Amino acid sequence: SEHVGVVRNAAGLSHACAHIEGAIRAHGAANAFIAAQLIAQAALAREESRGAHFRSDFPALGPVARRTFLTGANAGAQN
């Protein structure tokens, strides 16, 4: 939660993604690691502040809320 908490930024989210990738390599793709990976990568891809989560490097709302999908198949492409 240090880097993927309510207040986030690209540096912290990137650090979290790398840490999670290391855990997956070391311990295998457990469901908890996959869920953490999807959450961190989706947060990194969203470059706006919306709802309860705040991007300190992108403090403004985007012009239009848009729905996005992230799956295990395309999760690695977000890095």
C-alpha positions in Angstrom: 0.0 0.0 0.0 3.0 2.3 0.2 3.1 2.9 -3.6 -0.4 1.8 -4.6 -2.4 3.5 -2.0 -4.9 6.4 -2.2 -2.2 8.9 -3.2 0.0 7.6 -6.0 2.5 8.6 -8.7 4.2 7.0 -11.7 7.5 6.5 -9.8 5.9 4.6 -6.9 3.6 2.7 -9.2 6.5 1.6 -11.4 8.4 0.6 -8.3 5.4 -1.5 -7.1 5.1 -3.1 -10.6 8.7 -4.1 -10.6 8.5 -5.5 -7.0 5.4 -7.6 -7.9 7.1 -8.9 -11.0 10.1 -10.0 -8.9 7.7 -11.7 -6.5 6.0 -13.6 -9.3 9.4 -14.7 -10.7 10.6 -15.8 -7.3 7.4 -17.5 -6.0 5.2 -18.2 -9.0 2.0 -16.6 -10.3 -0.2 -16.9 -7.2 -3.7 -15.3 -7.4 -2.7 -12.6 -5.0 0.3 -11.6 -7.0 -1.7 -11.5 -10.2 -4.4 -9.3 -8.6 -1.8 -7.0 -7.2 -0.1 -6.8 -10.7 -3.4 -5.9 -12.4 -4.2 -3.2 -9.8 -0.8 -1.6 -10.0 -0.6 -1.7 -13.8 -4.1 -0.3 -14.1 -3.3 2.5 -11.7 -0.1 3.3 -13.7 -2.1 3.4 -16.9 -4.7 5.9 -15.6 -3.1 9.3 -15.9 -5.7 11.3 -14.0 -7.2 11.7 -10.5 -10.8 10.3 -10.3 -12.8 9.1 -7.4 -11.0 8.2 -4.2 -7.6 7.7 -5.8 -5.3 10.6 -6.4 -2.4 10.8 -8.8 0.0 13.4 -7.4 1.6 13.6 -10.8 -1.8 14.0 -12.6 -4.0 15.9 -10.1 -6.7 16.9 -12.6 -9.7 14.9 -13.8 -9.6 13.8 -17.4 -12.1 15.6 -19.7 -14.3 12.5 -20.0 -14.5 9.4 -17.8 -13.8 6.3 -20.0 -14.1 2.7 -19.3 -11.0 0.6 -19.7 -10.2 -3.1 -19.4 -7.0 -4.7 -18.3 -6.6 -8.5 -18.5 -3.8 -10.9 -17.7 -3.1 -11.2 -21.4 -2.3 -7.5 -21.9 -1.2 -6.6 -18.3 2.5 -6.7 -19.1 2.1 -4.3 -22.0 1.3 -1.5 -19.6 4.8 -1.3 -18.2 
